[in-house]
């Protein structure tokens, strides 16, 4: 009749209205179906309950009597999302987890190249112009693959332009060295043959030539540091003693300006590095501070388990926050008029940054509370560095010393 599991009630009525069997059926509904069922082979109708259905079917017995069979069954109900059995729930959970895994893999396939492009852009912004994304992205032929190729072409073009600019500055500086040397020789001869009236003019020419020579030296030094073509010799360097020497020299120059440099904190520490580069870094920062401080420049030397920090503070007007990130850019001037008055050309801090980066360190600048600028030189320091210093000293002691013979 239907699925036996869903049948609720059954009734049997003949054509005379005699009820042979009626088990809790709705008589009102059954009465309505009697006429309909005798006039058709089968009738189905819905009751007031949305979950139940009545059906009526006529049939004739061998003796000719007609009957109507009434059946009530439950309306088919949709299977709930989580089934009634644990095995079905496990299958649904497995399907759900599989869908999540597939979506994750697909999302990673789309987003991973974009993340690599973002990281490459940051590397180029940090100065690593050799960064490329084609080896990371692979042989993709979609829009992301084309974007990676365009990115590499752009990076190659930028690298070529900047390399050409640096090479031009280096070559021009080299070419200027020879005529400048001849100019100095001619200047000395002119001073010997000149009179008192021309002496002041010759002195002015000498000062300008000296400044030009210093500028050329800084450009060449910056080019060597940026190209990293020279092998940097590293030896144990006592930063405490080095800073004391630099401060003594700086005070000698600052005396004419009625300014001074004061060492506030200075601890005994050593680092395995190049003394000339470290001296250049500290000197350039210190001279820059002396240009703009009101009276005093303070120097601090400290260390912890992982790094050594050289902090130099001046008491000038400071720098606008928007310009702090450009302080270490070659030839950058915070104020055109102020730099010209002080004699700076915007290379000192750039040289300091390159010298510090050669030692795997970093240099930062920030405005101090109460006015002035603080520049920090941060150098890596660890137990491994200390062991390297000790090995270097031991190697020097183990080398045979030449025999000194007095005559």
Order of alpha helices (4+ residues) and beta strands (2+ residues): beta-beta-alpha-beta-beta-beta-alpha-alpha-alpha-alpha-beta-alpha-beta-beta-alpha-beta-beta-alpha-alpha-beta-beta-alpha
